[in-house]
Amino acid sequence: MTQNQSQIRVIDRAFSILFFMARHKEPIGVTDVARNVNLPKATAYRILDSLITQRMVTEREGLYEMGPATLFLADAYRSQVAFSEIARPFLERLNRETKETVHLFVFEHGEFFYLDKLESPYQVRMHSRVGVKGSLLHLSAGRALLSALPQQEVSRILGDEATPDVFNELEEIRKRGFAIDDEQNEKGLRCVGAVILDSYSRPVGGLSVSAPVYRFSYEMIAKYGETVYQTAQDIGAALLHYERERKIKK
């Protein structure tokens, strides 16, 4: 067995333990854990010890149960699902209006991911994939999001790439309301992107429209840019309404 295969096997076993503990719902000893997931007791103990380090599991008087980090993961998942569901009607509207590829991004813990994508009905499309990490600096939606962050946080995220030219561009994006990618990220492709803010005016994601340059003239940049900006504002307003409704129900 290669080192990579061994690591994958350990991960599989760790998930088996977590899923068993989630179903069991009560504190349980290592012997019962090992028996129910078909592992040697020593192996189960080592994996549980690693899970404790990551706060995925807690131990008290020899009994194990789910740890606080699992709540963090569950909350992150619920937030992303809610964000995607709330944004979806607005993405569909934007896709109908522009007839071009629309992307929704989520921003969490300094990282930017493709969360949803609506394809253009035209033959030439983008090859992006939902779930893949995107570049904050090289995507129009990413730069739009950076423009909504404090300068100190931008410097922390970008490191050596946080140059004076970058900060000048971010200031222009703030004034304009949307960012422009004129083939900088991918040859032959133009994009416009805007930041999505939550109910506390914090950036939680981004939105973009992308098309081949022969369908996306310079005259269209301002038009699509304003449309993307307004759509991002509409999603932000919908998020605010969702948060208010959730607080009322609580």
N, C-alpha and C positions, 0 to 999 in steps of 0.2 A: 504494500500500500504506500503510495506517495504521500509526501507531507501535505499536499493540497487535499488529497482524498481524506486523509486523517482529520484535517481541520473541518472539512464539510461534515464528516461523520459526527464529530463533537457537537457541531451546531445543530444537526438533526436531533441528537440525543437531548440537547438542552431544550429545544422546542418541545420534544416529547414530554419532558418533565414539566415544562410550563403549562402545556395544554392539559396534562393530567391534573395538576394542582388547581387549574382554573375550574375544571369540572368537579373536583372533589370538594372545594369550597371551605374545607376545615383544615386547621393545622394538622400536619402529618409527619411521621418520623421517616428517617432515611430508609429504613428496612422496607416499609410499605411502598415508598416511592420506587425503590429499586425493583421490587417484585412486580409492581403494576406496569412498569415500562420495560421490563425484561432486561435489566442491566445488573452487572455485579454491584454489590453494595459499595465497594471502594470507588468504582467509577461514578456512581450516582452521587456519592459524597463529594468527590472532586468537582463535579459539575455544579452541584448546589453551592459549593464554596465560591466558585467563580460568579455564579448568579447573585450571590449575596454581595460580592464586591461591586457589581453593577447596579445594586439596589433593586434587582428584579425579584429577589426573594429575600425574606427576612427569617431569622432563626431565633427561637426563644425556648430555652430549656429542652433542646433537642428536637423541637417541632418546627416545621417549616411551613410558610405560607407566602402568598403573593406579596411582592414588595411595592413600594410607592412608585418606582419607575414604570411599572406596568400601567398605572393610572395616567402617567405622563404620555405614554404611547397611545393609549386609548383616547385621551383628550385631543391629541394631535390628529388622530385619524378622524374623529368626529368633526373637528374644526375644518379639515380639508373637505370632507364629504359635504358639510353644510355650505362651505364656500363655493364648491363646484355646482351644487344644486341651485343655489341662489343665482349664480352668475349665468347658468346655462341659457335661460330665455334671452338674456341680453346678447350672449354670444351668437345665438341663432339669428337674432335680429340683425346684428352687425354682419354676419355671414350673408344674409339675404340682400342687405343693402349694397355691400361691396362686391359680392360674388368672388371673394378671395379668401385665402386661408386665414383663419382666426386662431390665435393661441391664447390660452389662459395660463398664467404662471402663479405659483405660490411661493412666498418668501418666508422661510422659517430658520431661525438660528443662523443667520448670515448666509444661507444657501438658497438658490433659486431653481425651481423645478417646473418642467412642463406638466401642468395638471389636466388640461383638456385641450382638444384640438378639433376644429371643424374644417373640413377640406373645401377647397374651391371646386366648383362644378366643372371647371375647365380641365383640359387634359394635362397640362404641365402643373405639377404640384410640388409641395415641399416634402422632404423626407425626414422631418422631425418626428420624435416619438414621445408619447406621454410617459411620464415617470423618469425621464432622463434629466440629469442636471444641466442647467443652462448657465451661460456666462453673464454675470451682471454687467460687465463692462462692454461686452461685444454684442449684446442683443439690445435692440431699441427699447423694449420693455424693461430690461435690466437697468439701462442708463436712466430711464424715467424714474425707476424706483430709487436708484442711488441719489437722484436729485431731491428726493423727499427726506433723505436721511441727514442727520447732523454731520458736519465735516469731519469731526473726530471719528465717527463710526465708519464713514466712507474710507478714511485713512486706515483704520484697523482692518477692514475687509479687503481692501485692494493692496495694501502694503506698498511696495515700490512702484506699483502702477498708478498710485494716487499722485499724479503730476499736476503742476499748475494748469496745463492745457486741459486736463480732465476736469478740474474744478471750474474752469472757465466755461467748458461745454455744459456742465451740470447747471450752472447759473442760467445759461441760455435756455436750457430745457425747462427750468422752473418758470421762466418768464413766458415761454411759448405754450407750455402745458403738455407737450408731447415731444418724444425723441424721434430722430430720423436716422435710419440706417441706409445709406446710399451705397450699397455693395461693399461696405466695410467688412461685414461678417461673412458674406458669401457672394462670390462673383455672379453677376446677373440677377441679383435679388435686391429688391428694395422693401423696407419695412417702416412702419410708424408704430410707436408704442407709448402707452400711458401707464401711470401708476394707479393702483387701487388702494384707497385708504379705508381703514376700519372706522368704527364709531368713535375712536379716540384720536382720529387723524394720524394713525400710525400706518406706514406702508405694509400691506399684507400680501400684495401680489402685483401682477402686471397683466397688461392686455396688449395684443399687437395684431396688426393686419400685414400680411406679407404677399408679395406678388413678383413675378418676373418683371424686369425693367421695361420690356416692350408693352406690358399691360399697365405699368405703374409710372406714368409720365410725371415730370416735375410739377405740372399743373395739378395733378391728383394728390400730391403730397399734402398740401394745405387742407384740401377737402377731406381726405381720409384721416388726416391728423386730428382735425376738429371732431370728426365723427368718433374716432377712437377715444379721444379725451372725454367727450360727453358720455359715451358708453361706460367708461371707467367711473365717471361721476355717478351714473345711474346705479351701477353695481354697488358703489360705496353707500348710496342712500338706501338700497335694499338691505345691505348688511346692517345698517343702523336700525332699520325697522325690525329686522330679525332679532337683534340683540334686545331691543325694547320689549318685543313680544315675549321673548324668553324670560326676561326679568319679571314681567307681569305674571307669567304662569308659575314662577317660583314662589 
